[in-house]
């Protein structure tokens, strides 16, 4: 089978084995350039700490700013990983003359639709906020005539030199037809911006991922029971009566897809997020059909009143984790060639 290679500024090579529909949709990290100049996927947290292991209550720091940007039109995906199309592109509300660096978290939610009648295509979408310090592409397959709602997370540092929030993506197959996959209008990009003063970094946003904790070459093998993914955790300290919001996303990759026929998918994967050991959200879906490797992206979905994401907590340090499990026997992995798993915590006060 052929291999798909993508090079990043840090020298990491993301590669995936093609199935009969095309190259792996996972972890394709195109180099900076075009509309996303300077965006790289760092192997370590950005300045100010993309990973937070606790800290003080943040007295004197302004609460996070929360906003949502929504796409107004459908966006066809092209086939070139090095020139992804823009789904959402918005300026972050930084004050004129603001020279501080704000840690910023982004969560994209979008519907991908296969509008052609040809082969199965995959999609790959990244969340690029600020300098896009952690912007890993995730994706899975879509059968002709089908659609699916998916999500992704990203974290970065916003400044006067890097003050935008973007959702960008591309598609692929063998052969790939530009425009076969469309991201429908109404795609959203939620953004949380932390106080930019140095003493406030890490007080309101925490983020952990498999790639950041374990490197790009190591993989985690899913079990047939729910298990916390090693190293994928985030911690924040709060005062009594405040809320914390837990966001999760993961790509699971079966080495051989148990679902090979469009419309007859049955085998499923499951993702959960937890806060201080208690399960908050459970997401489950079938692995989209393909005739090679399989890929499924699972992400938390805001429920009624955000009950599946946000909780009021007592004073102290709180920890979020990401748990995953497979409902079929066979090799399923996260990491390496094929996508990340991440969990984020946001303090709301």
Phi, psi and omega in degrees: 000151180284164180241147176253125182242138175222131184254143182241160184302331181277359176092003178284138177251121175261125183224147179216148179280136179285143164266188185289343179273340181152192185288160177304135179279003194263147166048033176279115187243086184293152179293159177299151180153169180060230182285353182237043183302135176086358180277124178228166175253099182287148176272002179221160179302153178286168178305132184098346173094100174283348175242132183238130181248040178110197179141183182282176187287351177081029179301131180091350177269139178291146176298162178297147170270133180241134177210161179230129175253138185233135179285144183260349184217155175293146183234114174290140179268135175275181186254002184258113180296334183278348177227069181295150178276156181266126179264316175225137176212113185220149177282135174283145186280071176268136182294146177302132180082001179289116182255005180279169179246119184257126171289136186223135179248138178235143175228116177266142173226132189201155175253126177256129184236134176268109187259358180261180180245010184267207189295162173304136175242152171255159173241158176215120184231138178241149172257119184240105181241134183060233181280001177061034186303322175237100185221082184262132179283135173236157177182164173213190188264155177227128177282153176306132179084353182262166174214161181205146176262128183225178180207172176200162179238157173203155179221148180197190179239122180264143179205180178297335180271345181215083190239034181234159174239129185225150168239118184230153181197170176212174179233172177197160176183176176229094004275156178264133177252114177303133179087357178297325175253137180232135170269117186296155170303150181098003173300139183243150173230101176279137183228134174240126184243127181273154172307131188277354180293141185306322182289351181259353182299127178084005180277336187232348179227130175229149187210135174219146180214162179298315180299314183293324184276327190240358183084175186271344184265341182276145178238155173249131179265121181293145176260173174268012167233156181291133181215142177292133179287123186303131176082350183267087181212162178215141182232143175217147173261141181226169168264166181296142176085357177277168177249152168234143180249133182246123179241139180221153176204147178203147168249122174256136186235101171293134178298324173230121185292123177286346179252107186251349185241125179299133179088354181237023181294137181226320183292137186233159170240157183228139174235142174227150168248146179230154175230119181052039176088352180260135181288130177261308186227146174232124179239132183221140178202163176281151174285123180303145185294145170198170180252030178209231172296159174246160178212137175218129175257125176242139177213155179296146180240123179304128179264188178299120182069018182059024184298336180273356182241321189245143178222142170281135188231165174275171175296143179137187179261133185239144184235132174253145178225164178244125179244144180221156177200151181251140178262018176214158180274127182153162183285123175230130183229160167231142182102185183061229182293340207233057167093161187251169166229135186216153174223141180230148175240135175235128178271126181244119185216000000 
